[in-house]
Amino acid sequence: VLLSNQPRAVVALLERLFPGIEVRVEDGETLARIHLPDEIPVCAPQLAADLNRRLGDEGFVSLNHILTLAQTPRIGPGDDPTPTDEPDPPGKELDIGWRVAVVDTGLFGKTQSGLTPTAMTEPEIFDGNGDKVVDFAGSGHGGFIGGILKRMIPNLEVHVRDVVTRDLGRHTFIIEEADIIEDVDKVLGDEQVAVVNLSLGTYADEGDVPALREAMRRWVKRRPDVLFAAAAVNDSTKKRFYPAAFAREPALRGAVMSVGAFDTSPREADTTSGWAEFSNRGRWVRAVAPGVHHHSDYMDDVVFVYGADQDPANPSKEFHGLAEWSGTSFASPYAVAEGIRYAAACGFSDPREAWEHLHRQTRRVVFPLAMPCPGKQPGC
């Protein structure tokens, strides 16, 4: 499947390159999906790059990349959520009108952690066969992120948009790029949304993500007041992961907060700690926050089976209720909540303005923040 904002021109190019080709075009509001037949005698990445070059300045052509969630570190802690009896302490309420949108895998249920799904979505089907066992380890990833935000700022309005309901492989962690773009387009229609959290992405090469890049530029132009927080992912590499790596691009760095993890929990918040073993790093990672042993809520009446090679019918490791999870996915909402607190305390018009100020002061912003408000001296 190819993505383009100029589908007619792309179809014309394909018909010229492959006479008699039959393609199906699925039009969307901002981009179209072009479904190719299986028998094209060229590999898809080469075809997309060639079409993109031929299209020139008229638009873009890109593969419909498969994006993965940023919650599956295989280095260090964080493979699966594990049980805990200790909640993270709640933060203080704020008198703000800002809303956070989490575009992810959705909620465990309609009322989990006081979260609400946006209109145009539904709670995640975490127990499709009704056996009271969560169906796969990534279930509720977005709900866990939302729970972190609600615990840090209890009165913060958080909307979780479940993008995986349209995924072909519901028992995997894959999400189509086109679905993410369409969902962010929709949540940006809410004027109260001040931050969009994206704990997902792709390692596609820099030149191979024109659809996502064009969408990000369009979002920034459409909503110059919105901050996009993106997890750096958990593979202990400097390889760029998008959309987080858009933070290195001059036109986008003021709008994209790319978040890595350091090896401390929210309860310790030791900013002298080093990188978490699993965290991606590199100059494109512009912020770092506690990334291990985050606590959030799961539904009490559903069993969660965790660990490798478990038999859901006879598991050796299971829990329900409060859980602990590690990864840059959860460092990202921690940085979002801390950034919102800083923006409110210092009188910024929105979290985006606060981020623009912070990243101009230092190459990498460290959360929790020790930076004074503009014009104030430490201790004042």
N, C-alpha and C positions, 0 to 999 in steps of 0.2 A: 504494500500500500504506500502510495506517495501522497504527500501533502503539498498544496500549493494555494496561493491566493489568486492565481491566474489559470484556472483549470482549462478553459477553452484553448488558450495558447499552448498549454502542455499537451492536450489531446491532439492538436494540430501537428505539433512536433513529433509525437509518437506515431501518428499516421504516416508522416513523411519518412520516419526511420524504419517503420515496420508496416509496410502496406498491408491492408486488410486486418490489422489488429482490432480487437474488440475490447474496449475498456468500459468500466462502469464508474460513473462520477457520482459521488455522494456530497451534495452541496451543504455547507454549513454557513453560519452567519459571517465568519471572518476567514475561514479557509475551507478547502474542499479535500475530500479523500478520493484519490484516484486508484481504483482497484485494477491491478494488472493481471493478465492471464498468466498461468504458470509456465507457458512454453517460450517466453522471451529469451533468446539466446545470449544473454548478457547478465552479469551479476548486478543485483539491485543497487549497491552503493555506487558502482561506476555509472550506471544509467542515471541515477539521481544527480550525480555531480555533472554529467554531460548535459542533462536537460537544464540544470541550474545555470550552467555557463551559456548555453544557447538562448535562454530566456533573457539574459542580460539584466538591464535595469527595470524591466517591466514588472518583475516580481521575483518569486523564489520557488524552488522545488526542493523537497527534502523527503527522506524516508520518514515513515511514521514510526519513530523509535519506540522501543519498549523501555519504559522507565522503571527503575526498581526502588523500593522503599529503602530508606537509610537506617534500617533497624536490624541488620543481620551481620554484626561483626563476628568474624571467626578468629580474631586475634584478641586475646584478653577477655574481659567479662562482656556479657550482653547478648549471647545467643538467643535466649528466650527470657521472658519475664519469669521471675521466681517469687515465691510467697514471702511476705513480711508482715510483721505485726506493728511496725512503727511507722506512722504517717509522718510525712514532712510537715513541719509546723506551718500553720497558715500565716500568710502575710496580712498586711493592713489593706483595708479598702481605700479606693481612690475616688475622688469626685471628678470623673472624666466621662466623656461621651463617646470615647473611641471603642471600636469593636475589632476583634481579631478573627479572621477567617482561616481555618485550617483545612486545606485541600489535601485529602489523604484517604485512609481506608474507612473512615466513618466512626460510628459510635458502637458501644456494646448494646445500648438501649436508649430509649427516648429521654430518660431522665438521669442517665449516668452522670455523676459529678455535677449535676445542675446544668449540664450542657444542653443546647438545643440544636437540632439539625436545621439547616437553612431550608427555605421553601425550595421546591424542585429537587429534593433528595429524600432518602429514607434511611432509617437506621441500618447498620451493617447486619447482614444475615450471618451471625457468628455461629449459629447452631442449626444448620440447614436440615439435618435429619431428625432434630428434636430429641436427641438422646441426652441432652443436658451436659454435653462435653463440647468445648470450643473446638471448631473444626480444624483450625490450623494456627501455627504459631504467630502469624502476623495479624491475626484478628484483633481489632480494636486499637491498632497502632495510632490512628488519629484521635480516638477517645482517650488514650493514655496521654498524648500530647496536650489535649484540651484539659485533662485533669490537672496536669502540672500548672498550666496557666491559671486555672480556677483556684488552685491551692495557694499560689503566690499572690494573686489579686482576687479575693473571693467574690467581689461584685463585678468583675470584668465580664463583659458579654462576649462569649466565644461561640462561634458557629463552626461546626465541623461538616464539611461537604464530602459525602462518601462517593469517591470517584470509581471505586472498584466494583460497584454493582453492575457495571457494563463490561467488566473484564471477562475474557474468554476463559481464563484459568483462575477461577476464584480461589483455588487451593494453592495458589502461588503468590508471589509478591510483585507481579508485573502489572503495569498500568500503561495504557497507550498514551503517547505524547499528545495526540489530537484531543483525547478526553481531558487531559490536564489543561490544555489551552482553552478549550470550551468552558470548562468549569471556572477557571480564573476569570475569564471574560464575564461570566454570570455573577460571581461574587463581587466584582468591582462595580456592578450596578447598584450596590448598596452604599450609599454615600457615607454611612457611619463606619465602614471598614477602613481602618487606618493601617493595619498590618495584615499581610498574607503569609502564613507559614507553609513552606514547601520542604518537607523532610523526605525528599525523593529526588531522582534524577538519572543521568546517564553519563557514561564515560566516552560518548561519541567524540571524535576529533573535533577541534574547534571549528573547522570549516564545514562540518557535517550537520550542524544544528541550525540551519537558517530559519526554519519555521519557529522554533522556540526563541531564537534571538529576535526575529521580527516581532513575535508576540510580546516579548519583554519590552522592546522599544515602544511598541504601541501602548502597552499598559502604562509605562512611565509617562508617556505623552498625555494619555487620557486622564490619568490620576496622578499628578505630580505630588500629591500629598500622601501617597501610600508607600510604605516600606515593605520590601519583600525579604523575608528571612529564609535562608536556604541552608540546609545541613550539608556539611562537607563530605559526609559518608565515612564508612568505617573499614577502610582497607589498608591503613598505615602506609599511604603512598602520597607522592606529590602530584600524581596525575590529576589533571583537571576534571572535575565532576560538575556537570551543568544541571540546573541553573546556578548553583553556587559560584562557579567560576566566572560568571558574568560580572562579578564584583571587581575583576581586574580590568574591565573595559572602561575607559574614561567616561563614556556617555551613560554608563549604568552604575558605576561604583557608588554614587550617592544614593541610589535607590535599592541596592542589593547588599544585604548584610549576610555574608557567608560565615558560617559558624562551625568551628572545630571544637574539640573537647579536651579539657585537661583532666588529669587523673585525681579528681577529688569529687566528693559528693556535695549536693546542695547544703547539707548540714555542716560540712566542714568549710566549704568555700575558701580554700587555701589558694590564693592566687600565686603563691610561690611554687606551687606544684608544677611538674613538667607535663608534657603532652600525655594524654591517655594512649596506651599502647596501640589501640585500634584506630585512633583518629587520623584522618587525612590531614596533611599540612602542606605548607608552601606559601609563597607570597600572595596567592589568590585567596587564601583563607584570612579574612580581614577581622574576625572576632573569635574569641575563645571563651568557653564557659564550662562550669562543672558538667562532667559527662558520665559519671558512674553512680550507680545506686540511687537513681531517681525513684521516688515512690508516687504511685497514683492508684486510683480506684478501679476495681473490676466489679462486675455484678456479683452479689452474694449468692445468688441461686444458680449459678452456672459453674461447673467444674472446668478448670483450665489444666490441661495435660501439657507438661513441659519436659524438655530434655530430648535427646536423640533416641530414635528407635523405640518409641513408646507405643504400646497397644492401647488404644482408647477404651477397649472393652475391659482391659485388666491392667491399668497403668500402675507403674511403681512410683511416679512423681506427679502429684496433682495438688491443686489448691483452688480456693475461691476467695474473693474479696480483695484485700489490699495486696499490691504487687510491687516488685522492684525490677527496674530495667535500666540498662546502660546503652549509651550510643550518642552519636552526634545528633540523632533525631531529637533527643531530649535536652541536649545542650542548647538547641535552637530555641525552643519555647522559653527556657530559662533566660536566655539573652533577650528575647522579646519582652518578657515581663519586667526585667531589670531596665531595659531601655524605656519602657512606658513609664516606670517610676521616675526615672531621670528626667524624661520629658515633662512630666507633670510637676515635679519639684522645681524645675528650673524655668518653667513658664514658656516652653516651646509650643508652637502652634500645633504640632503633631509629632509622632515618633520619627517620621522621616526627617524632619528638620533637626531633631536631636541627633540622629545617626550621622547626618551630614556634618554636624559640628564635631562629633566624637572622632570620626575617622580622619578628619583633617588634622587632629591633634597628635595622632600616633599611627604608626604603620599597622599595629594590630590592637584592637580594643579588647581589654580584659574585663570580663564580668565575674563577680559583682564589681561595680564601678567604684573607684576611689577618686575619680576626677571631679573637681569642684564645678559648680555652675559657671557659665561664662561671666567674667567680671568679678568673681568672688575669689578670695584667697582661701586656701585650706584652713579649716577651723572657724571660718566666719559663718 
